[in-house]
Amino acid sequence: MPSARGIIAAVVASILPLSLALIDVSHAVPARKIARARPKPVPEKCEPAKFRILLDVGHTAEALGADSARNDPEFAFNLRLAKLIAARLKSEGFATTRLLVTEGKARPSLFKRVNAANNWRADLFLSIHHDAVPDNLLEEWEFEGAKSHFSDRFSGHSLFVSRQNPRFGISLAFARLLGSALKAQGLTYAHQYTLPLMGRYRHELLDKDVGVYRYDQLVVLSRTRSAAVLLEAGSIINRDEEMAMNSPERQEMVAGAVAAAMTGFCEKH
Ligand SMILES: [Zn+2]
């Protein structure tokens, strides 16, 4: 495994110049105006100990998200991984990291998350999920005597950002850093979101090198005032990848990638 320092250096070197260019373009304000009335950038200056990271555990104990190939709920995967990421971020100096566990039904829980992020004045909202496939792609099998569903057709993580988020440029910059850090761990992103068979789950690929997709309407990405990114950490409907996502090794790789991306981000912002 490459060293954390090596990953950070590689990620920062490869990604930041382009990311910053994208941020400039998206703001599209003449330089003269910026000099006179510069909009308050968020964050002003990233100090790891003060940078307010809200780690959102996708879904709730009442609305569990997707079922895995072995009938375990997505919420449990999200909770376990988000806790590990939070611990890793804190141990690497991001002391103002908070885990957000939300209760209640699915749709209202989305607005609770947005309110939590906005009221807390988060600098970065990162939502942790695990992926499945549309129902029409599911195949049947039996696991421990129970009728179960799977699809081994697709695998990999993916990242989503919304152009409706007021910090879209910052969100995209962080998503690309995280995608690069995951790639540096040897992980491959999920390519299927551009395919017609994904139907209403089809998305524009904003970064084909590291797997950042555009998902404008997603409530937690579009309504948060902070930068916001959603990570599908891996597919739990894929039978092999479900086992990988259950392994401490893979969980550590993902947590390490988030910490590396965050460190790289903070060095440049
Ligand atoms: Zn989910």
Boltz pocket constraint, residues with backbone or C-beta under 6 A from the ligand:
constraints:
  - pocket:
      binder: B
      contacts: [[A, 58], [A, 59], [A, 65], [A, 66], [A, 74], [A, 128], [A, 129], [A, 130]]
      max_distance: 6.0
